[in-house]
C-alpha cells in the first residue's frame, strides 16, 4: 500500500512552488512581451502580475488549457497523459503540437521538482497564453493547490 506524505507539508511545498513559478512567469513576461506595452507593469504588478499576496488570475490567462497527468518515482516525473479543454462551442481539439508538448512537459516537471514531489501521481492544469505557459493548479495525492493559493483536500 502506498503512503502519501502528510497533506500539510505537501500543501506548503506546492503553494511555495506555485508562488515561485508565478514569479518566474511574471519575470519572463516582463522581459519578453509582458511589459508596459501590452498592459503589464514594469515591476511585475498590475494586470500581468500579482500583488504581495501572490499571483492574480486575470484576462492574461486566456489560451488553451491542458491537463497534464504525471507519475513520479524517485523524483523522476513521467508524463502519462495530456488532455485539453476545447474552447466554448469548439469541436475536438486533437493532439497538441509537438512544441506545445515540450513546453507542457518542461513546465510541469519544473513545478514538481520545485515542490519536491518524489513519488506518486500528480495532475497539473497549464494554460498556454500569449505570454507563455502558466500553471493554474496542481493536485498531488489528495491535495489540490491553485494559483490563487487555495488548497483543498
N, C-alpha and C positions, 0 to 999 in steps of 0.2 A: 504494500500500500504506500502510495506517495504521500509525503507530508509537505504541505505548503508552509512557507515561512509565516510567522506571526503577522497578521494584517497591518498592524500599526507601523512597524518598520517598513513594510512594503509600500504603504501609502506615503510615508515620509520620503522614502527614496525616489518613488515615482514622481511625486509632486516636485521635489527638488530637480529631478532630471527634466521635467517638462518646463519648469521656470528657466533652467539653464539653456535648454534648447530654444525656448522662445527668445531669450536674449540674443542668441546666435542668429536666429531668423531675423530679428529686428536689425542687428548689425549688418547682415548680408543685404537686407532690403535697402538700408540706408546707403551702403557703399555701391549697390547696383542701381536698381530702379525705384527704391523706396524713399528717396529723398524728397525735398520740398517741392520739386517739380510735379510730383504726382500725389500730393496731399500728405506725405509723411513729414514729420518734423525732423530737423537736423539732429536733435538729441535723442531720437528714438521714441519720443512721446507722441501724443496726438493720435490720429486715426490709425496709423500704421503700427503703433507700439502699445505698450502697456504703461500703467502708472506704477507707483510704488507697491501696489498690491499685486502686481503681476500683469500678465497679458490680458488684452481685451479682445473679445470676439466681435468683429465688425464686418463691414462690407468687403474688406480686404480678404475675406475668406471665401470668395466666390471662385469656383473651379470644380474640377472633377474630384469626387470624394471616393476614396478607396478604403476598403477594409483589408488589412494585411494580417494573416494568421501565421504565427511562428511557433516553432517548438525548439526549446533550448536545452542543451545538455552540456554540462561543464563549461558554461559561458559561451558556447558556440551556438549561434542563432540561425536556424534553417527556416526559410520562408516556405511554408507548406501550402499556401493558397492566397490568391489576391482576387477580391471581388470589387466591383464598383457600382455606385448608385447612378442610375440613369437620371438625367435632368427631368424635371416635371414635364410630362407629356411626351417624353422621348422614348424611343424603342430600345431594344437590347444594345448594350454597348460593346459587346465582344471582348476581346483580349486587349489589355493596354499595350501600347507601343513599347518596344524594347528599351528605348531611352527612359520612358516613364517607369518601367520595371526596375531599372538600375537605380533611379532616384528613390523609389519606394523602398527597395532593399536597403540602400545606404542609410536613409533617414531612420528607418525602424531599427536597424542594427545599432546605430549610434545611440538612439534613445534607450534601448535595452542595456547596452554597455554602461551608459551614464546612470541608469537605475540599478546597476549591479545585479541584474537578473541572471542567475546562473542556470536554473533548470525549470522545466515546465512549460506549459502553453502560455501564449500571450496573443491578444488581438488588439491591433492598433489602427485607429482611423486617421488617415492622412488626406489632406486636401491639397491638390496641385493647383496653386494660384498663379497668377501672372507674375508674382514676386518670388515664386519658388514653392517648395513643399512646406506645409505647415501641419504639425501634429495636432489633431483635435482632441483625441482621447486615447487611453491605453488601459487594457484590462489584463492584470496579472493574477492568475488564480481566481479568487472571488472578489478581488478589489479592482474597482474602476476609478481612474483619476482623469478628469477633464482638464482642458487648458485653462479653464476658469478657476481651477484649484479644488473643485468639488470632488470629494472622494466618497464612494459608496461601496458597500459590501453586498 
